[in-house]
Amino acid sequence: MRETKTQLKERTERIIKLLKRAHPDAKCALNHSNAFELLIATILSAQCTDERVNKVTADLFRKYRKPGDYLKVAATELQDDIRTTGFFRNKSKSIQGACKMLVEEFDGEVPQSMEELLKLPGVARKTANVVLGVAYRKAEGVVVDTHVSRLSHRLKLTRDKDAGKIEKDLMEIVPRKHRIEFAHLLTFHGRGTCRARRLSSEASGVEEMRPTSS
């Protein structure tokens, strides 16, 4: 028998409690010191590991301090700076496009609303949710990355494969007060205890939180 929405919400809260116990240090893995750096790092993180992004931004953030700095260099120079993150041409275009809009429309500041963030080139809901949640502590939605998508399916919290639909499903069952940390918890669990091929219960007991029926 399929779970009711109430049962699903209750199971989700139990999962969150178990994950918080297993990963008390779960947090955003992208190094940054302000909302602007987080925006750039998140754009770079597409199809790239956070570890690699952090290596690149260690130098990048010393060279470029504010949006206008990214607009003073040729695209080819910025491409060379971020080359190892992959898809560097598209990312360079997105970064410079976003910086141009920040300067021209937002006084050089990263906006604090979903609607305004989504106007920036290279910014979709995942990036916007990261910036809003981590930098501004605003739980507008739920970050859906590869780990969140995979584990949400494994734990039967959603049946959808589309990131937008997965986020919608999660927003209905994850309490707003836990939305920001939820993605961090699943990401930490996905990188450590739960690999792609197997959902381990040894460290957290999360395996037992899957329903026995479909």
Stockholm file with secondary structure:
# STOCKHOLM 1.0

chainA/1-214         MRETKTQLKERTERIIKLLKRAHPDAKCALNHSNAFELLIATILSAQCTDERVNKVTADLFRKYRKPGDYLKVAATELQDDIRTTGFFRNKSKSIQGACKMLVEEFDGEVPQSMEELLKLPGVARKTANVVLGVAYRKAEGVVVDTHVSRLSHRLKLTRDKDAGKIEKDLMEIVPRKHRIEFAHLLTFHGRGTCRARRLSSEASGVEEMRPTSS
#=GR chainA/1-214 SS CCCCHHHHHHHHHHHHHHHHHHCTTCCCCSCCSSHHHHHHHHHHTTTSCHHHHHHHHHHHHHHCCSHHHHHSSCHHHHHHHHGGGSCHHHHHHHHHHHHHHHHHHSTTCCCSSHHHHTTSTTCCHHHHHHIIIIIHCCCSSCCCCHHHHHHHHHTTSCCCCSHHHHHHHHHHHSCGGGHHHHHHHHHHHHHTTCBTTBCCCTTTCGGGGSCSCC
#=GC SS_cons         CCCCHHHHHHHHHHHHHHHHHHCTTCCCCSCCSSHHHHHHHHHHTTTSCHHHHHHHHHHHHHHCCSHHHHHSSCHHHHHHHHGGGSCHHHHHHHHHHHHHHHHHHSTTCCCSSHHHHTTSTTCCHHHHHHIIIIIHCCCSSCCCCHHHHHHHHHTTSCCCCSHHHHHHHHHHHSCGGGHHHHHHHHHHHHHTTCBTTBCCCTTTCGGGGSCSCC
//
